[in-house]
């Protein structure tokens, strides 16, 4: 089970894995978490693509992958999902009951110990719901479907939602819904201080140190409640190495054991190496082109958006973005989702340069226009393909390559014309 010299390459474009596994690399699904009961004194070092801006994403409305990775090791959720079946399973909550369409009563386990040594109680869940999820995240998916929580007694809490939907429990398995307590947050110095020094939660690991610009270290939680999911490694160190080639070189040299989030387009560079194991994983998501439709942006005009859609070569994007392992998505969500359905046909996705030019002419941009997009290193080549596609219809696309925190900040601030975001 020991992980040494592993390259983890994520498929990060608007495609879904639909081809057989190659002979030189292992292809796996995301979020597969097999049971493990073995503990060792081994340490593991993982290279991340960027330094997170926080380690408590719900406290800062951060959506960075790196923050979610670390946070997910520190906290546990009320329920978990069997990724192979979609079944929702008990976790911190031993059971639950829908008392009506919008009220779910959760009964907590009585053997959960928080990081400060106190037992998990209903007040902790109510604090997370009322103060963090709804109080700080009412405008995003963490809080916008909830009204609040009411404590029934020490082991029972009822969460009230503002809609009736089949996927609410599945949503509760997301990392953002990890449980902390008000006492933990206050002991850490309040929300802002806790985001940098998160001695909180009841997950498989505990926070040890964050050295800015260098690394974050966690250690195994020896009081973790679930014996079927013990932390194999005694310590985990996350190093921040932005450049993919540098992450690969650190794996080759043995300075790190795992390089995470390597662009899949570089798979051929690593997959045939005898010194590393390459794992290509499907994110389980579809990436979409999003348009800034606010006043002052050409993309506010539906004809411009339609022109861009006609100009993009989705087949070529699929080849480039998945290194040939995937195909263009024809639906909003991955084919592995129980809610998948095709939204488009391959014919509707076909390139139509003349049709695109006609739409731009009609919109008043027959002489061309300039646009900007935001991207990180792993998506830069995709934007390069898009740039060439759009050049053929008179659109000059400027690609701004930034780190993860800047991407999140500028994306939330609308500092772009078009952008690619996964769902």
PyMOL commands that set and color helices and strands:
alter all, ss='L'
color gray80, all
select helices_A, chain A and resi 57-60+65-74+122-137+168-171+175-177+182-187+191-194+244-253+264-270+298-300+302-311+314-322+353-362+377-391+404-412
alter helices_A, ss='H'
color red, helices_A
select strands_A, chain A and resi 6-11+15-17+26-29+43-48+79-81+88-90+93-100+103-108+146-153+156-161+205-211+215-220+235-240+258-263+277-282+287-291+326-328+369-375+395-401+418-422
alter strands_A, ss='S'
color yellow, strands_A
deselect
rebuild
show_as cartoon
